[in-house]
Amino acid sequence: MDMANLLKIGAAAFRNSQRSGVAGSGLDIGNLISALSSLAGGDRSKGGFDLGSLLSKMDSGGLGGIAKSWLGDGNNEAISPDQITNMLGADKISEFASKLGISAQEAAGGLSEALPQMVDKASSGGSLLDSIGGVTGAMGMASRLFGK
C-alpha cells in the first residue's frame, strides 16, 4: 500500500472516530491528510509520514506490545489518547490540532483510532518495510519488539 492511500485511510479513520468529536467528524479529508503527513516527521517529498519513527517511539515509550498487535494479523490493541500524547509529545498534538482547528483532546482521540489502522494496513501490504529501512530495519525493530 502506498503512503497516499495509507494517509487516506488514516484521515477517514480520524473523521469516523467518536473520539475526534463533532469537530473532527466535519474535517476536510485533504486537510486531515496534510496534517497527518506532517505529524510523524517524515520526508515530505515521500508523503511525510514516517511509520518507522512512530513504531520506534512506541517501543521506546513502553508501548511495544501495542505496536506488535498493530503489526500482526490479529486484533489491534487499543491505545488511549493520553498514550498518544505521551508518545508524540503534547507540542506535536497541539500543532496537529491547531492545523485542523480542533482541540488537542479531539486530536489525540482521533489519532488513537487512526494510527492503529494506518500501521495495520501498512504492515499487511509490505510498504512498511520501505518506511523502516527494508528487511534490516524490520529485523532490528522485530528483535526489539519481540525481545530477541
HELIX and SHEET records of a PDB file:
HELIX    1   1 MET A    3  ASN A   16  1                                  14    
HELIX    2   2 GLN A   18  SER A   20  5                                   3    
HELIX    3   3 GLY A   21  SER A   25  1                                   5    
HELIX    4   4 ILE A   29  LEU A   39  1                                  11    
HELIX    5   5 ARG A   44  LYS A   46  5                                   3    
HELIX    6   6 LEU A   51  SER A   60  1                                  10    
HELIX    7   7 GLY A   64  LEU A   71  1                                   8    
HELIX    8   8 PRO A   81  LEU A   88  1                                   8    
HELIX    9   9 ALA A   90  LEU A  100  1                                  11    
HELIX   10  10 ALA A  104  GLY A  125  1                                  22    
HELIX   11  11 SER A  127  SER A  131  1                                   5    
HELIX   12  12 GLY A  134  PHE A  146  1                                  13    
END                                                                             
